[in-house]
């Protein structure tokens, strides 16, 4: 389908600017009374349930979801990616009643601090340092996903905005109000942004269905098992919903084959629960909102409110991503050409005898127009300006600059892999050739006792699904584009702000105040926290553009989830073991955390074919076995008692319990309704 003109009107600009000013102003105004460290880091422990609920959602839902999750939905994964949301709803309810009472009772500022209460200062330090390192990846990932949307949409409007520039814009806005106002500024800004997110998502899905209903051309269909993409004619008299179901019924199944590399159904048994419990119960930038609760009842009601909203998220993120591929698969294919060109340049260097990739110096428009589909033409041009002048929409023509082509050199044992099922279907001959090449390289590496390095290839740039919708389906010139863009930017900023605030809190309380200056005043600690926000923000801005490299991953969502595997199974195992097995000795905390880091890294290198969620499950079980063994050998003489160290009310909420039961029942109902095809493999 031909791309439609995309323009930003004056109304869009005015609404966008007004929204951003309103969010920042409200956040700073509400945090004007901030004085000490408890005010800055935990909003004075005075957050109400409705503020907690919206803040949890706004901190969680960012372009990581709007870009990454909708991108996964656009691929063969489809609705199955909604498990991250519906399982999160169940997890939240459990966290509200199984974890939160202990955390609020002990009066902690950070999650690593709880490990010192239960285990030792060493466990606290390991978790603090590991969490900060992972947060650097998350900060870069969230910033990148937002910058990708800005860059893609600007390109559709005829304006060149680099990932670096987009990252800088996002980073500066987030740093500004977090540095000034702390958690309270974040929470009140999130109230507006969380509401706008849900409304903005509803606007996108409404117009996406309208576009599907009005489409007259054929639409793309993905085969869930093979990844093959076919073009299917649209029934002229069918409604948008009927067309959607006809095109995507197989992708509306919550269970993918056990062999799937993204989300196999086996991961739902245990693997996916691990990042869910870690993220919602033990992850600082989420739990910081609940640690600031005015009471246990307020915290529980806020968490259950957020769980209810999580049930709705797939309908405003996942469904539009699926429609985006139906309508704009060709555009996603063209968006992938830059990444594919770099991968193919590396492949040509590694395997010059390839029969499926031809290199040509500055081919003419006539040569490009006549190039047949099925083989790649790696077209080398002197500079980016020459490439920008090309108008070809042939996805098998891969323009690349002379400098980029020359710099792409393969290692001695480089193999070429993919997470994109559609890759093999796009060019079966090349896929078979690469499979044979990889087999030979792996055998040579094994014989030499060397490890292989991987280059990842893609057929479609799925993460542009959201940008395709914004550029094609929203009515222009009336301010709707401006509102949706403001909501999306707000989503990025709110998540980035939450992470900056959490990272600065951990650094200030678990590193600076514990090791560098234990006697520091509250004012000095807050000042250090503000400097930390700026430092971490700079890292995010510098790291974000690097994450667009397909050699890292085809999906930013996968980058984030897999990266957290280095800490999440171990942290969950240590916390769960410590709460249930009260006689576990202090060394269990340190042993559990270190076991996971070592085992996860070892499995990633030694068994790369083991899907990362299944890898998490293995590591989680191993950590529990290690800690159980230590406890059997040397248990504590007396069980640990968690003493109360807070003045807030700790009475549980009956209303939250009833709401929690309803949320869990609804989530299970969704799984039943969207599993009619049974286990696919």
C-alpha positions in Angstrom: 0.0 0.0 0.0 1.3 3.4 -0.9 2.2 5.6 2.1 -0.1 8.5 2.6 1.2 12.0 3.3 1.8 12.7 6.9 1.8 16.3 8.2 1.9 17.9 11.6 -0.6 20.8 11.8 -0.6 23.9 14.0 -3.3 22.4 16.1 -1.2 19.3 16.6 1.7 21.4 17.8 -0.4 23.5 20.1 -2.1 20.5 21.8 1.2 18.7 22.1 3.0 21.7 23.7 0.0 22.4 26.0 -0.1 18.8 27.2 3.6 18.7 28.0 3.5 22.0 29.9 0.4 20.8 31.9 2.0 17.6 32.9 5.3 19.1 34.0 3.5 22.0 35.8 1.2 19.8 37.7 4.0 17.5 38.8 6.2 20.4 40.0 3.3 22.2 41.7 2.3 19.1 43.7 5.8 18.5 44.8 6.5 22.1 46.0 6.4 21.1 49.7 9.2 18.5 49.3 11.8 18.9 52.0 13.7 15.8 53.1 14.7 12.4 51.6 11.4 10.8 52.5 9.5 13.5 50.6 11.8 13.4 47.6 12.2 9.6 47.3 8.9 8.4 48.6 6.5 11.4 48.2 6.3 11.7 52.0 4.6 8.3 52.2 1.2 9.9 51.5 0.1 8.5 48.1 -3.6 7.6 47.8 -4.9 4.5 45.9 -6.1 6.3 42.8 -2.7 8.1 42.4 -0.8 4.9 43.0 -2.9 3.0 40.4 -2.5 5.5 37.6 1.2 6.0 38.5 1.9 2.3 38.3 0.3 2.1 34.8 2.0 5.2 33.5 5.4 4.1 34.8 4.9 0.7 33.2 3.2 1.5 29.9 5.6 3.3 27.7 6.7 3.1 24.1 8.4 -0.1 25.4 4.8 -1.5 25.1 3.4 0.8 22.4 6.4 0.1 20.2 7.8 -3.2 21.4 4.6 -5.0 22.3 2.7 -3.8 19.3 5.7 -4.8 17.3 5.6 -8.3 18.6 1.9 -8.4 18.0 2.6 -7.4 14.3 4.8 -10.5 13.9 3.6 -14.1 14.1 3.3 -13.8 17.9 0.0 -11.9 17.7 -2.3 -11.8 20.8 0.0 -14.3 22.7 2.2 -11.3 23.7 -0.8 -10.1 25.8 0.3 -12.7 28.4 2.7 -10.0 29.7 -0.3 -7.9 30.6 -2.9 -10.5 31.7 -0.4 -12.5 33.8 0.7 -9.1 35.3 -2.9 -8.5 36.4 -2.8 -11.7 38.4 0.7 -11.1 39.7 -0.3 -7.6 40.9 -3.1 -9.0 43.1 -0.8 -11.6 44.7 1.9 -8.9 45.3 -0.7 -6.7 47.0 -1.4 -9.3 49.7 1.7 -11.5 49.8 4.5 -9.0 49.5 3.4 -5.5 50.2 2.5 -6.0 53.9 6.1 -7.1 54.7 7.7 -4.2 52.7 5.5 -1.5 54.4 6.0 -3.0 57.8 9.8 -2.7 57.6 9.7 0.9 56.5 12.2 0.5 53.7 13.1 3.0 51.0 14.4 0.5 48.5 14.1 -3.1 47.6 17.8 -3.9 48.1 17.4 -2.5 51.7 14.9 -5.3 52.4 17.6 -7.8 51.7 19.7 -6.3 54.5 16.7 -6.6 56.8 16.2 -10.3 55.9 19.8 -11.4 55.0 22.9 -9.2 55.0 24.4 -6.0 53.8 26.3 -8.0 51.2 23.1 -9.2 49.6 21.8 -5.6 49.6 24.9 -4.3 47.9 24.9 -7.0 45.2 21.3 -6.4 44.3 21.8 -2.6 44.4 24.7 -2.6 42.0 23.2 -5.2 39.7 19.9 -3.3 39.6 21.6 -0.1 38.7 23.4 -1.8 35.8 20.2 -3.3 34.5 18.5 0.1 34.9 21.1 1.6 32.6 19.9 -0.8 29.8 16.3 -0.1 30.6 16.9 3.7 30.5 18.5 3.4 27.1 15.7 1.0 25.9 12.9 3.3 26.8 14.6 6.3 25.4 15.4 4.5 22.2 11.8 3.3 21.7 10.5 6.8 22.1 13.2 8.2 19.8 12.3 5.6 17.2 8.7 6.8 17.1 9.8 10.4 16.8 12.3 9.6 14.0 9.9 7.4 12.0 7.1 9.9 12.1 9.4 12.8 11.3 10.6 10.9 8.3 7.0 10.5 7.1 6.5 14.2 7.5 9.6 14.8 5.4 11.8 15.9 8.3 15.0 14.1 9.2 15.3 13.5 13.0 18.0 11.2 14.1 17.7 8.7 17.0 20.3 10.7 18.9 18.3 13.9 18.6 15.0 12.2 19.6 16.8 10.7 22.6 18.1 14.0 23.7 14.6 15.6 23.6 13.1 12.8 25.7 16.0 12.7 28.1 16.1 16.4 28.9 12.3 16.6 29.6 12.5 13.6 32.0 15.5 14.9 33.8 14.0 18.3 34.3 11.0 17.4 36.4 12.5 14.4 38.2 15.5 16.4 39.3 13.2 19.1 40.7 10.3 17.2 42.2 11.2 13.6 42.9 8.6 10.8 43.3 5.6 13.2 44.0 6.3 15.1 40.8 6.4 11.7 39.0 3.2 10.5 40.6 1.1 13.5 39.8 2.4 13.8 36.3 1.6 10.1 35.9 -2.1 10.8 36.8 -2.5 12.9 33.7 -0.2 10.7 31.5 -1.8 7.4 32.6 -5.3 8.7 31.7 -4.0 10.1 28.4 -2.3 6.8 27.5 -5.4 4.7 27.8 -7.5 7.4 25.9 -4.7 7.7 23.2 -4.6 3.9 22.8 -8.4 3.8 22.4 -8.2 6.6 19.7 -5.6 4.6 17.8 -7.6 1.3 17.8 -10.8 3.1 16.8 -9.2 4.7 13.7 -7.3 1.5 13.0 -10.5 -0.5 12.7 -12.1 2.3 10.6 -9.1 2.1 8.2 -9.4 -1.7 8.0 -13.1 -1.5 7.3 -12.6 1.1 4.5 -9.6 -0.7 2.9 -10.3 -1.9 -0.7 -7.0 -3.6 -1.4 -5.8 -7.0 -0.1 -4.2 -7.3 3.3 -1.2 -9.3 4.7 -1.7 -12.5 6.7 0.9 -14.2 8.8 1.1 -18.0 9.1 1.7 -18.5 12.9 3.7 -21.7 12.4 5.9 -20.9 9.5 6.0 -17.1 9.6 5.1 -17.0 5.8 3.3 -13.8 4.8 0.6 -14.0 2.2 -1.8 -11.5 0.7 -5.5 -12.1 1.1 -8.4 -10.4 -0.6 -10.8 -8.5 1.7 -14.5 -9.3 1.6 -16.1 -6.2 0.2 -19.2 -6.3 2.4 -17.6 -7.4 5.6 -17.4 -5.2 8.6 -14.0 -4.1 10.1 -14.4 -6.7 13.0 -15.3 -9.5 10.6 -12.3 -8.7 8.4 -10.0 -8.6 11.4 -11.2 -12.1 12.6 -11.0 -13.5 9.0 -7.4 -12.2 8.6 -6.1 -12.9 12.1 -8.0 -15.8 13.8 -4.9 -18.0 14.1 -3.0 -15.1 15.7 -5.7 -14.6 18.3 -4.5 -17.7 20.2 -2.7 -17.2 23.5 -0.6 -20.3 23.1 2.3 -20.5 20.6 4.3 -23.7 19.8 6.8 -25.0 22.3 9.5 -24.4 19.7 8.7 -20.7 19.4 11.7 -18.4 20.1 9.7 -15.5 21.4 6.9 -16.8 23.7 6.5 -20.6 23.7 3.5 -21.9 25.6 5.9 -23.7 27.9 7.2 -20.3 29.2 3.7 -19.6 30.5 4.0 -22.5 33.0 6.8 -20.8 35.0 9.2 -18.7 32.9 6.9 -15.8 32.3 5.8 -15.7 36.0 9.4 -14.9 37.0 9.8 -11.5 35.3 6.2 -10.7 36.2 6.7 -11.2 40.0 10.1 -9.5 39.9 8.8 -6.6 37.9 5.6 -5.9 39.9 6.7 -7.0 43.3 10.5 -6.4 43.6 11.4 -3.8 40.9 12.3 -0.5 42.5 10.8 1.9 39.9 7.4 0.1 40.2 7.4 -0.7 44.0 8.6 2.8 44.8 5.0 4.0 44.3 3.6 1.4 46.7 6.4 2.1 49.2 5.0 5.7 49.3 1.5 4.5 50.2 -0.4 6.4 52.9 -1.4 3.0 54.4 -1.4 -0.7 53.5 -5.1 -0.4 52.5 -4.4 2.5 50.1 -1.5 0.6 48.6 -3.5 -2.6 48.1 -6.4 -0.7 46.5 -4.0 1.1 44.2 -2.4 -2.1 43.1 -5.7 -3.8 42.4 -6.9 -0.7 40.5 -3.7 -1.0 38.3 -4.4 -4.7 37.8 -7.8 -3.9 36.4 -6.3 -1.4 34.0 -3.8 -4.1 32.9 -6.7 -6.2 31.7 -7.5 -3.5 29.2 -4.0 -2.7 27.8 -3.8 -5.5 25.2 -7.0 -4.2 23.5 -5.4 -0.8 23.0 -1.8 -2.0 22.2 -1.8 -5.5 20.8 -4.8 -5.4 18.5 -3.6 -2.2 16.7 -0.2 -3.9 16.2 -1.9 -6.8 14.5 -3.9 -4.5 12.2 -0.8 -2.5 11.4 0.8 -5.5 9.8 -2.4 -6.4 7.9 -2.4 -3.0 6.3 1.2 -1.9 6.2 3.4 -5.0 6.0 5.1 -3.7 2.9 6.1 -0.4 4.6 7.5 -2.5 7.5 9.5 -4.5 5.0 10.9 -1.4 3.5 11.8 0.0 6.9 13.9 -3.1 7.5 16.1 -2.6 4.4 18.7 -0.5 6.2 19.2 -3.2 8.9 19.1 -6.0 6.2 21.7 -4.2 4.1 24.2 -4.2 7.1 23.5 -7.8 7.8 23.9 -8.8 4.2 27.2 -6.8 3.9 28.5 -8.9 6.8 27.2 -12.1 5.2 28.9 -11.3 1.9 32.2 -10.7 3.8 31.8 -14.0 5.6 30.6 -16.0 2.6 31.7 -14.3 -0.7 30.5 -17.4 -2.6 26.9 -16.7 -1.8 24.4 -17.3 -4.7 21.7 -15.1 -3.2 23.4 -11.7 -2.6 24.9 -9.6 -5.4 27.0 -6.5 -4.8 26.8 -3.6 -7.3 28.4 -0.1 -7.3 25.8 2.6 -7.7 23.2 0.8 -9.9 21.0 3.0 -12.0 17.3 3.5 -11.4 16.6 1.3 -14.5 18.8 -1.5 -13.1 17.0 -1.3 -9.7 13.5 -1.2 -11.3 14.4 -4.4 -13.3 15.9 -6.3 -10.3 13.9 -9.5 -9.7 12.5 -10.5 -6.4 14.1 -13.5 -4.6 17.7 -12.4 -4.6 19.2 -9.4 -2.8 21.0 -6.6 -4.6 23.4 -4.8 -2.2 23.6 -1.4 -3.9 26.7 0.6 -2.8 26.5 4.4 -3.0 29.0 7.1 -2.1 26.9 8.7 0.7 23.6 8.8 2.5 22.4 11.7 0.3 22.6 9.5 -2.8 20.6 6.9 -1.1 17.9 9.4 0.0 17.3 10.3 -3.7 16.3 6.7 -4.5 12.6 6.0 -4.9 12.6 2.2 -5.2 10.1 0.2 -3.2 11.7 -3.1 -4.0 12.6 -4.7 -0.6 15.2 -6.9 -2.3 17.3 -3.8 -3.3 19.4 -2.9 -0.3 21.1 0.6 -0.5 24.2 1.0 1.7 27.0 3.6 1.8 30.5 2.7 0.8 31.7 3.5 4.3 29.1 1.2 5.9 29.8 -1.6 3.5 33.6 -1.4 4.1 33.2 -1.3 7.8 31.0 -4.4 8.1 33.6 -7.2 8.6 32.7 -10.6 9.9 34.5 -12.4 12.6 36.2 -15.8 12.0 33.2 -17.7 13.5 30.2 -15.5 12.8 26.8 -17.2 12.3 23.6 -15.6 11.0 20.4 -16.1 13.0 17.0 -14.6 13.4 14.0 -14.3 15.8 11.8 -13.4 12.8 9.9 -16.4 11.5 9.1 -14.5 8.3 12.8 -14.3 7.3 13.0 -17.9 5.9 9.7 -17.4 4.1 10.9 -14.2 2.4 13.9 -16.0 0.7 13.8 -19.8 1.2 16.9 -20.3 -1.0 19.0 -17.8 1.0 17.7 -19.3 4.3 18.8 -22.8 3.3 22.2 -21.5 2.2 22.7 -19.6 5.5 21.6 -22.7 7.5 24.3 -24.8 5.7 26.9 -22.0 6.2 26.0 -21.8 9.9 26.4 -25.5 10.4 29.8 -25.5 8.8 31.0 -22.5 10.9 29.7 -24.0 14.2 31.5 -27.3 13.4 34.7 -25.3 12.7 34.3 -23.3 15.9 33.7 -26.5 17.9 36.8 -28.2 16.5 38.9 -25.1 17.3 37.4 -24.8 20.8 36.1 -21.3 20.0 32.7 -19.6 20.5 30.6 -18.2 17.7 29.3 -14.7 17.4 25.8 -14.0 16.1 24.5 -11.5 13.6 20.7 -11.2 13.7 18.6 -10.7 10.6 15.1 -9.4 10.0 12.6 -9.4 7.2 10.2 -6.8 8.7 10.8 -3.8 11.1 7.9 -4.8 13.4 8.8 -2.2 15.9 7.5 0.5 13.5 3.9 -0.9 13.7 2.8 2.0 15.9 4.5 4.6 13.7 2.8 3.1 10.7 -0.6 3.6 12.4 0.1 7.1 13.5 1.3 8.0 10.0 -1.6 6.4 8.1 -4.8 6.1 10.1 -5.2 9.1 12.3 -7.1 12.1 10.8 -4.7 15.0 10.3 -5.1 18.7 10.8 -7.5 18.6 13.7 -5.2 18.0 16.6 -5.7 14.3 17.2 -2.2 13.5 16.0 -0.9 16.1 18.4 -2.8 14.6 21.3 -1.7 11.0 20.6 1.9 12.1 20.1 1.7 14.0 23.4 0.3 10.9 25.2 3.1 8.7 23.7 5.8 11.2 24.6 4.3 11.4 28.1 4.4 7.6 28.3 8.1 7.7 27.5 8.9 10.5 29.9 6.9 9.0 32.7 8.6 5.6 32.4 12.0 7.2 32.0 11.3 9.5 35.0 10.3 6.5 37.1 13.5 4.7 36.3 15.6 7.8 36.8 14.0 8.4 40.2 14.4 4.7 41.2 18.0 4.5 40.1 18.9 7.7 41.9 17.1 6.4 45.0 19.0 3.1 45.0 22.3 4.9 44.4 21.6 7.5 47.1 20.3 5.1 49.8 22.1 1.9 49.0 25.5 3.1 47.8 26.1 6.8 48.8 24.5 6.8 52.2 25.7 3.2 53.1 29.3 3.3 51.8 30.4 6.8 50.8 28.9 9.0 53.5 26.8 7.2 56.1 26.4 10.4 58.2 25.1 12.5 55.2 22.2 14.8 56.0 18.8 14.4 54.3 19.5 17.5 52.3 22.9 16.2 51.1 21.3 12.8 50.2 18.6 14.5 48.1 21.3 16.6 46.4 23.2 13.5 45.5 19.9 12.0 44.2 19.4 14.9 41.9 22.9 14.7 40.5 22.4 10.9 40.0 19.2 11.7 38.0 21.2 13.9 35.6 24.1 11.4 35.3 21.8 8.4 34.6 19.8 10.5 32.1 23.0 11.3 30.2 23.8 7.6 30.0 20.3 6.9 28.6 20.6 9.5 25.9 24.0 8.2 24.8 23.0 4.5 24.9 19.6 4.8 23.2 20.8 5.2 19.6 23.0 2.1 19.9 20.0 -0.1 20.6 18.7 0.3 17.1 21.3 -2.2 15.9 19.6 -5.4 14.7 22.7 -7.3 15.8 21.4 -6.9 19.3 17.8 -8.0 18.7 14.9 -7.6 16.4 12.6 -6.4 19.2 13.3 -3.8 21.9 10.7 -5.6 24.0 12.8 -8.7 23.9 16.0 -6.8 24.7 14.4 -5.5 27.9 12.9 -8.8 29.0 16.0 -10.9 28.3 18.4 -8.4 29.8 16.5 -8.4 33.1 17.0 -12.2 33.2 20.5 -11.6 34.7 18.9 -10.5 37.9 15.1 -11.2 38.0 15.1 -15.0 38.7 17.7 -14.6 41.4 16.0 -11.7 43.1 12.7 -13.4 43.1 14.1 -16.6 44.4 15.9 -14.8 47.2 12.9 -12.7 48.3 10.4 -15.6 48.1 12.8 -18.0 49.9 13.4 -15.4 52.6 9.8 -14.7 53.2 8.7 -18.4 53.3 11.8 -20.1 54.9 12.5 -17.9 57.9 15.4 -20.1 59.1 17.5 -19.6 55.9 20.9 -18.1 57.0 22.2 -14.8 55.8 24.5 -16.3 53.3 21.5 -17.6 51.3 20.8 -14.1 50.0 24.3 -13.6 48.5 24.5 -17.2 47.2 21.1 -17.0 45.5 21.9 -13.7 43.7 25.4 -14.8 42.5 24.1 -18.2 41.4 21.6 -16.6 39.1 24.0 -14.2 37.5 26.6 -16.9 36.8 24.0 -19.5 35.7 22.1 -17.2 33.4 25.2 -16.0 31.6 26.6 -19.5 31.3 23.3 -20.9 29.9 23.1 -18.0 27.4 26.5 -18.9 26.0 26.5 -22.7 26.3 22.8 -23.3 25.4 21.9 -20.3 23.2 18.9 -22.2 21.7 17.2 -22.3 25.1 14.5 -19.6 25.0 15.2 -16.9 27.6 12.0 -17.4 29.6 12.8 -21.1 29.9 16.3 -20.1 30.9 14.9 -17.9 33.6 12.9 -20.9 34.9 16.0 -23.1 35.1 18.0 -20.4 36.9 15.1 -19.7 39.4 14.9 -23.4 40.3 18.7 -23.7 40.6 18.8 -20.7 43.0 16.1 -22.3 45.2 18.1 -25.6 45.3 21.3 -23.8 46.3 19.6 -21.9 49.1 17.7 -24.9 50.3 20.9 -26.9 50.4 22.6 -24.2 52.5 19.6 -24.1 54.9 19.6 -27.8 55.4 23.3 -27.7 56.3 23.3 -24.7 58.5 19.8 -23.3 59.4 19.3 -20.3 61.7 18.7 -21.2 65.4 15.7 -18.9 65.5 13.4 -17.8 62.6 13.7 -14.3 61.3 11.0 -11.8 62.6 10.1 -8.7 60.5 9.7 -6.0 63.1 7.4 -3.0 62.4 9.4 0.1 61.6 6.7 2.5 60.3 3.9 4.6 61.6 1.4 4.1 58.8 -1.7 1.9 59.3 -1.1 -1.8 58.3 -4.8 -3.0 58.1 -5.6 -5.0 55.0 -8.3 -3.8 52.6 -11.5 -5.9 52.2 -12.5 -3.9 49.1 -9.2 -4.7 47.5 -9.6 -8.4 48.2 -13.0 -8.5 46.4 -11.6 -6.5 43.5 -8.6 -8.8 43.3 -10.8 -11.9 43.0 -12.7 -10.2 40.2 -9.5 -9.3 38.3 -8.1 -12.8 38.5 -11.4 -14.4 37.4 -11.5 -12.0 34.4 -7.9 -12.7 33.4 -8.6 -16.5 33.5 -11.7 -16.0 31.4 -9.7 -14.1 28.7 -7.2 -17.0 28.5 -10.1 -19.4 28.1 -11.8 -17.3 25.4 -8.6 -16.9 23.4 -7.3 -20.5 23.5 -10.0 -22.2 21.4 -7.4 -23.5 19.1 -5.7 -25.4 21.9 -2.0 -25.7 22.4 -0.3 -24.9 19.1 2.4 -27.5 19.2 
